[in-house]
Amino acid sequence: MGRIKDIWGFLRTRKKWWLVPIITVLLLLSLIIVLSQGSALAPFIYAIF
């Protein structure tokens, strides 16, 4: 939780709100990759990247 607080503090202090969508998309993509590693969809998802 400390890293999330640090990132949020950086975004709030530096007014870098344009980074929020980029961070969100990266987190969603990493979550999809982690959750689909054991499934039958894994070869199709890795083919995208």
PDB file of N, CA, C and O in Angstrom:
ATOM      1  N   MET A   1       0.819  -1.199   0.000  1.00  0.00           N
ATOM      2  CA  MET A   1       0.000   0.000   0.000  1.00  0.00           C
ATOM      3  C   MET A   1       0.861   1.261   0.000  1.00  0.00           C
ATOM      4  O   MET A   1       0.403   2.333  -0.395  1.00  0.00           O
ATOM      5  N   GLY A   2       2.094   1.128   0.439  1.00  0.00           N
ATOM      6  CA  GLY A   2       2.974   2.291   0.474  1.00  0.00           C
ATOM      7  C   GLY A   2       3.290   2.829  -0.904  1.00  0.00           C
ATOM      8  O   GLY A   2       3.386   4.040  -1.103  1.00  0.00           O
ATOM      9  N   ARG A   3       3.451   1.921  -1.857  1.00  0.00           N
ATOM     10  CA  ARG A   3       3.738   2.361  -3.232  1.00  0.00           C
ATOM     11  C   ARG A   3       2.554   3.090  -3.851  1.00  0.00           C
ATOM     12  O   ARG A   3       2.720   4.079  -4.565  1.00  0.00           O
ATOM     13  N   ILE A   4       1.372   2.592  -3.571  1.00  0.00           N
ATOM     14  CA  ILE A   4       0.171   3.250  -4.109  1.00  0.00           C
ATOM     15  C   ILE A   4       0.047   4.652  -3.538  1.00  0.00           C
ATOM     16  O   ILE A   4      -0.308   5.585  -4.258  1.00  0.00           O
ATOM     17  N   LYS A   5       0.334   4.811  -2.251  1.00  0.00           N
ATOM     18  CA  LYS A   5       0.296   6.145  -1.640  1.00  0.00           C
ATOM     19  C   LYS A   5       1.347   7.055  -2.261  1.00  0.00           C
ATOM     20  O   LYS A   5       1.091   8.235  -2.502  1.00  0.00           O
ATOM     21  N   ASP A   6       2.539   6.498  -2.520  1.00  0.00           N
ATOM     22  CA  ASP A   6       3.596   7.293  -3.132  1.00  0.00           C
ATOM     23  C   ASP A   6       3.212   7.746  -4.536  1.00  0.00           C
ATOM     24  O   ASP A   6       3.411   8.905  -4.898  1.00  0.00           O
ATOM     25  N   ILE A   7       2.663   6.830  -5.319  1.00  0.00           N
ATOM     26  CA  ILE A   7       2.248   7.184  -6.685  1.00  0.00           C
ATOM     27  C   ILE A   7       1.139   8.216  -6.649  1.00  0.00           C
ATOM     28  O   ILE A   7       1.161   9.184  -7.408  1.00  0.00           O
ATOM     29  N   TRP A   8       0.164   8.012  -5.766  1.00  0.00           N
ATOM     30  CA  TRP A   8      -0.945   8.973  -5.662  1.00  0.00           C
ATOM     31  C   TRP A   8      -0.426  10.342  -5.214  1.00  0.00           C
ATOM     32  O   TRP A   8      -0.863  11.368  -5.736  1.00  0.00           O
ATOM     33  N   GLY A   9       0.496  10.364  -4.258  1.00  0.00           N
ATOM     34  CA  GLY A   9       1.077  11.628  -3.815  1.00  0.00           C
ATOM     35  C   GLY A   9       1.836  12.324  -4.929  1.00  0.00           C
ATOM     36  O   GLY A   9       1.759  13.544  -5.069  1.00  0.00           O
ATOM     37  N   PHE A  10       2.571  11.551  -5.725  1.00  0.00           N
ATOM     38  CA  PHE A  10       3.295  12.133  -6.859  1.00  0.00           C
ATOM     39  C   PHE A  10       2.327  12.748  -7.868  1.00  0.00           C
ATOM     40  O   PHE A  10       2.525  13.872  -8.330  1.00  0.00           O
ATOM     41  N   LEU A  11       1.264  11.987  -8.209  1.00  0.00           N
ATOM     42  CA  LEU A  11       0.310  12.499  -9.190  1.00  0.00           C
ATOM     43  C   LEU A  11      -0.392  13.752  -8.684  1.00  0.00           C
ATOM     44  O   LEU A  11      -0.618  14.694  -9.444  1.00  0.00           O
ATOM     45  N   ARG A  12      -0.732  13.761  -7.413  1.00  0.00           N
ATOM     46  CA  ARG A  12      -1.448  14.903  -6.858  1.00  0.00           C
ATOM     47  C   ARG A  12      -0.547  16.122  -6.737  1.00  0.00           C
ATOM     48  O   ARG A  12      -0.971  17.239  -7.031  1.00  0.00           O
ATOM     49  N   THR A  13       0.687  15.914  -6.308  1.00  0.00           N
ATOM     50  CA  THR A  13       1.614  17.030  -6.111  1.00  0.00           C
ATOM     51  C   THR A  13       2.066  17.633  -7.432  1.00  0.00           C
ATOM     52  O   THR A  13       2.091  18.855  -7.586  1.00  0.00           O
ATOM     53  N   ARG A  14       2.419  16.785  -8.378  1.00  0.00           N
ATOM     54  CA  ARG A  14       2.976  17.260  -9.647  1.00  0.00           C
ATOM     55  C   ARG A  14       1.906  17.579 -10.694  1.00  0.00           C
ATOM     56  O   ARG A  14       2.223  18.073 -11.775  1.00  0.00           O
ATOM     57  N   LYS A  15       0.653  17.299 -10.378  1.00  0.00           N
ATOM     58  CA  LYS A  15      -0.469  17.542 -11.307  1.00  0.00           C
ATOM     59  C   LYS A  15      -0.274  16.800 -12.629  1.00  0.00           C
ATOM     60  O   LYS A  15      -0.469  17.362 -13.707  1.00  0.00           O
ATOM     61  N   LYS A  16       0.110  15.545 -12.527  1.00  0.00           N
ATOM     62  CA  LYS A  16       0.343  14.693 -13.699  1.00  0.00           C
ATOM     63  C   LYS A  16      -0.874  13.793 -13.934  1.00  0.00           C
ATOM     64  O   LYS A  16      -0.733  12.571 -13.980  1.00  0.00           O
ATOM     65  N   TRP A  17      -2.038  14.368 -14.079  1.00  0.00           N
ATOM     66  CA  TRP A  17      -3.271  13.591 -14.207  1.00  0.00           C
ATOM     67  C   TRP A  17      -3.335  12.814 -15.510  1.00  0.00           C
ATOM     68  O   TRP A  17      -4.125  11.876 -15.624  1.00  0.00           O
ATOM     69  N   TRP A  18      -2.533  13.175 -16.482  1.00  0.00           N
ATOM     70  CA  TRP A  18      -2.536  12.438 -17.750  1.00  0.00           C
ATOM     71  C   TRP A  18      -1.917  11.055 -17.578  1.00  0.00           C
ATOM     72  O   TRP A  18      -2.092  10.204 -18.449  1.00  0.00           O
ATOM     73  N   LEU A  19      -1.199  10.804 -16.483  1.00  0.00           N
ATOM     74  CA  LEU A  19      -0.619   9.487 -16.245  1.00  0.00           C
ATOM     75  C   LEU A  19      -1.634   8.474 -15.722  1.00  0.00           C
ATOM     76  O   LEU A  19      -1.403   7.268 -15.808  1.00  0.00           O
ATOM     77  N   VAL A  20      -2.752   8.949 -15.182  1.00  0.00           N
ATOM     78  CA  VAL A  20      -3.744   8.041 -14.590  1.00  0.00           C
ATOM     79  C   VAL A  20      -4.285   7.037 -15.605  1.00  0.00           C
ATOM     80  O   VAL A  20      -4.315   5.847 -15.290  1.00  0.00           O
ATOM     81  N   PRO A  21      -4.714   7.440 -16.805  1.00  0.00           N
ATOM     82  CA  PRO A  21      -5.186   6.437 -17.767  1.00  0.00           C
ATOM     83  C   PRO A  21      -4.103   5.451 -18.193  1.00  0.00           C
ATOM     84  O   PRO A  21      -4.395   4.275 -18.412  1.00  0.00           O
ATOM     85  N   ILE A  22      -2.872   5.903 -18.312  1.00  0.00           N
ATOM     86  CA  ILE A  22      -1.782   5.016 -18.709  1.00  0.00           C
ATOM     87  C   ILE A  22      -1.536   3.967 -17.627  1.00  0.00           C
ATOM     88  O   ILE A  22      -1.392   2.782 -17.931  1.00  0.00           O
ATOM     89  N   ILE A  23      -1.488   4.393 -16.384  1.00  0.00           N
ATOM     90  CA  ILE A  23      -1.277   3.461 -15.277  1.00  0.00           C
ATOM     91  C   ILE A  23      -2.436   2.485 -15.181  1.00  0.00           C
ATOM     92  O   ILE A  23      -2.223   1.299 -14.927  1.00  0.00           O
ATOM     93  N   THR A  24      -3.658   2.961 -15.378  1.00  0.00           N
ATOM     94  CA  THR A  24      -4.831   2.097 -15.304  1.00  0.00           C
ATOM     95  C   THR A  24      -4.792   1.024 -16.385  1.00  0.00           C
ATOM     96  O   THR A  24      -5.065  -0.144 -16.107  1.00  0.00           O
ATOM     97  N   VAL A  25      -4.460   1.399 -17.598  1.00  0.00           N
ATOM     98  CA  VAL A  25      -4.395   0.429 -18.694  1.00  0.00           C
ATOM     99  C   VAL A  25      -3.290  -0.590 -18.444  1.00  0.00           C
ATOM    100  O   VAL A  25      -3.486  -1.780 -18.690  1.00  0.00           O
ATOM    101  N   LEU A  26      -2.149  -0.153 -17.967  1.00  0.00           N
ATOM    102  CA  LEU A  26      -1.064  -1.083 -17.669  1.00  0.00           C
ATOM    103  C   LEU A  26      -1.455  -2.065 -16.568  1.00  0.00           C
ATOM    104  O   LEU A  26      -1.131  -3.249 -16.654  1.00  0.00           O
ATOM    105  N   LEU A  27      -2.143  -1.589 -15.543  1.00  0.00           N
ATOM    106  CA  LEU A  27      -2.589  -2.478 -14.479  1.00  0.00           C
ATOM    107  C   LEU A  27      -3.624  -3.483 -14.977  1.00  0.00           C
ATOM    108  O   LEU A  27      -3.585  -4.653 -14.597  1.00  0.00           O
ATOM    109  N   LEU A  28      -4.545  -3.036 -15.823  1.00  0.00           N
ATOM    110  CA  LEU A  28      -5.544  -3.957 -16.369  1.00  0.00           C
ATOM    111  C   LEU A  28      -4.909  -5.016 -17.268  1.00  0.00           C
ATOM    112  O   LEU A  28      -5.282  -6.187 -17.199  1.00  0.00           O
ATOM    113  N   LEU A  29      -3.962  -4.621 -18.103  1.00  0.00           N
ATOM    114  CA  LEU A  29      -3.287  -5.589 -18.962  1.00  0.00           C
ATOM    115  C   LEU A  29      -2.496  -6.610 -18.147  1.00  0.00           C
ATOM    116  O   LEU A  29      -2.504  -7.801 -18.461  1.00  0.00           O
ATOM    117  N   SER A  30      -1.821  -6.150 -17.112  1.00  0.00           N
ATOM    118  CA  SER A  30      -1.070  -7.089 -16.285  1.00  0.00           C
ATOM    119  C   SER A  30      -1.999  -8.025 -15.527  1.00  0.00           C
ATOM    120  O   SER A  30      -1.666  -9.195 -15.333  1.00  0.00           O
ATOM    121  N   LEU A  31      -3.149  -7.539 -15.099  1.00  0.00           N
ATOM    122  CA  LEU A  31      -4.131  -8.387 -14.421  1.00  0.00           C
ATOM    123  C   LEU A  31      -4.685  -9.441 -15.368  1.00  0.00           C
ATOM    124  O   LEU A  31      -4.855 -10.595 -14.974  1.00  0.00           O
ATOM    125  N   ILE A  32      -4.968  -9.064 -16.604  1.00  0.00           N
ATOM    126  CA  ILE A  32      -5.457 -10.027 -17.599  1.00  0.00           C
ATOM    127  C   ILE A  32      -4.407 -11.111 -17.853  1.00  0.00           C
ATOM    128  O   ILE A  32      -4.743 -12.292 -17.940  1.00  0.00           O
ATOM    129  N   ILE A  33      -3.163 -10.722 -17.969  1.00  0.00           N
ATOM    130  CA  ILE A  33      -2.106 -11.698 -18.232  1.00  0.00           C
ATOM    131  C   ILE A  33      -1.942 -12.651 -17.057  1.00  0.00           C
ATOM    132  O   ILE A  33      -1.791 -13.857 -17.255  1.00  0.00           O
ATOM    133  N   VAL A  34      -1.969 -12.133 -15.854  1.00  0.00           N
ATOM    134  CA  VAL A  34      -1.792 -12.989 -14.675  1.00  0.00           C
ATOM    135  C   VAL A  34      -2.957 -13.946 -14.508  1.00  0.00           C
ATOM    136  O   VAL A  34      -2.755 -15.121 -14.202  1.00  0.00           O
ATOM    137  N   LEU A  35      -4.168 -13.462 -14.703  1.00  0.00           N
ATOM    138  CA  LEU A  35      -5.344 -14.308 -14.501  1.00  0.00           C
ATOM    139  C   LEU A  35      -5.535 -15.350 -15.602  1.00  0.00           C
ATOM    140  O   LEU A  35      -6.167 -16.380 -15.368  1.00  0.00           O
ATOM    141  N   SER A  36      -5.011 -15.104 -16.772  1.00  0.00           N
ATOM    142  CA  SER A  36      -5.247 -16.028 -17.881  1.00  0.00           C
ATOM    143  C   SER A  36      -4.089 -16.989 -18.122  1.00  0.00           C
ATOM    144  O   SER A  36      -4.117 -17.733 -19.102  1.00  0.00           O
ATOM    145  N   GLN A  37      -3.093 -17.000 -17.281  1.00  0.00           N
ATOM    146  CA  GLN A  37      -1.934 -17.859 -17.520  1.00  0.00           C
ATOM    147  C   GLN A  37      -2.293 -19.336 -17.502  1.00  0.00           C
ATOM    148  O   GLN A  37      -1.714 -20.116 -18.259  1.00  0.00           O
ATOM    149  N   GLY A  38      -3.220 -19.731 -16.667  1.00  0.00           N
ATOM    150  CA  GLY A  38      -3.550 -21.139 -16.581  1.00  0.00           C
ATOM    151  C   GLY A  38      -4.737 -21.544 -17.426  1.00  0.00           C
ATOM    152  O   GLY A  38      -5.171 -22.695 -17.367  1.00  0.00           O
ATOM    153  N   SER A  39      -5.266 -20.636 -18.204  1.00  0.00           N
ATOM    154  CA  SER A  39      -6.465 -20.951 -18.961  1.00  0.00           C
ATOM    155  C   SER A  39      -6.141 -21.284 -20.418  1.00  0.00           C
ATOM    156  O   SER A  39      -4.997 -21.188 -20.863  1.00  0.00           O
ATOM    157  N   ALA A  40      -7.181 -21.677 -21.135  1.00  0.00           N
ATOM    158  CA  ALA A  40      -7.012 -22.006 -22.552  1.00  0.00           C
ATOM    159  C   ALA A  40      -6.854 -20.749 -23.407  1.00  0.00           C
ATOM    160  O   ALA A  40      -6.488 -20.846 -24.578  1.00  0.00           O
ATOM    161  N   LEU A  41      -7.122 -19.581 -22.845  1.00  0.00           N
ATOM    162  CA  LEU A  41      -6.996 -18.334 -23.591  1.00  0.00           C
ATOM    163  C   LEU A  41      -5.559 -17.803 -23.643  1.00  0.00           C
ATOM    164  O   LEU A  41      -5.264 -16.874 -24.394  1.00  0.00           O
ATOM    165  N   ALA A  42      -4.687 -18.385 -22.857  1.00  0.00           N
ATOM    166  CA  ALA A  42      -3.315 -17.883 -22.760  1.00  0.00           C
ATOM    167  C   ALA A  42      -2.603 -17.777 -24.114  1.00  0.00           C
ATOM    168  O   ALA A  42      -1.974 -16.749 -24.364  1.00  0.00           O
ATOM    169  N   PRO A  43      -2.665 -18.773 -24.997  1.00  0.00           N
ATOM    170  CA  PRO A  43      -1.959 -18.617 -26.282  1.00  0.00           C
ATOM    171  C   PRO A  43      -2.487 -17.461 -27.125  1.00  0.00           C
ATOM    172  O   PRO A  43      -1.724 -16.829 -27.856  1.00  0.00           O
ATOM    173  N   PHE A  44      -3.768 -17.185 -27.030  1.00  0.00           N
ATOM    174  CA  PHE A  44      -4.342 -16.090 -27.814  1.00  0.00           C
ATOM    175  C   PHE A  44      -3.955 -14.734 -27.249  1.00  0.00           C
ATOM    176  O   PHE A  44      -3.706 -13.790 -27.999  1.00  0.00           O
ATOM    177  N   ILE A  45      -3.905 -14.637 -25.926  1.00  0.00           N
ATOM    178  CA  ILE A  45      -3.525 -13.368 -25.307  1.00  0.00           C
ATOM    179  C   ILE A  45      -2.051 -13.084 -25.557  1.00  0.00           C
ATOM    180  O   ILE A  45      -1.684 -11.943 -25.839  1.00  0.00           O
ATOM    181  N   TYR A  46      -1.199 -14.102 -25.458  1.00  0.00           N
ATOM    182  CA  TYR A  46       0.229 -13.872 -25.705  1.00  0.00           C
ATOM    183  C   TYR A  46       0.502 -13.576 -27.183  1.00  0.00           C
ATOM    184  O   TYR A  46       1.497 -12.926 -27.503  1.00  0.00           O
ATOM    185  N   ALA A  47      -0.351 -14.035 -28.069  1.00  0.00           N
ATOM    186  CA  ALA A  47      -0.177 -13.729 -29.479  1.00  0.00           C
ATOM    187  C   ALA A  47      -0.413 -12.250 -29.768  1.00  0.00           C
ATOM    188  O   ALA A  47       0.145 -11.699 -30.717  1.00  0.00           O
ATOM    189  N   ILE A  48      -1.240 -11.614 -28.948  1.00  0.00           N
ATOM    190  CA  ILE A  48      -1.499 -10.171 -29.109  1.00  0.00           C
ATOM    191  C   ILE A  48      -0.241  -9.378 -28.828  1.00  0.00           C
ATOM    192  O   ILE A  48       0.032  -8.383 -29.501  1.00  0.00           O
ATOM    193  N   PHE A  49       0.526  -9.806 -27.844  1.00  0.00           N
ATOM    194  CA  PHE A  49       1.716  -9.071 -27.451  1.00  0.00           C
ATOM    195  C   PHE A  49       2.930  -9.601 -28.159  1.00  0.00           C
ATOM    196  O   PHE A  49       4.034  -9.099 -27.951  1.00  0.00           O
TER     197      PHE A  49
END
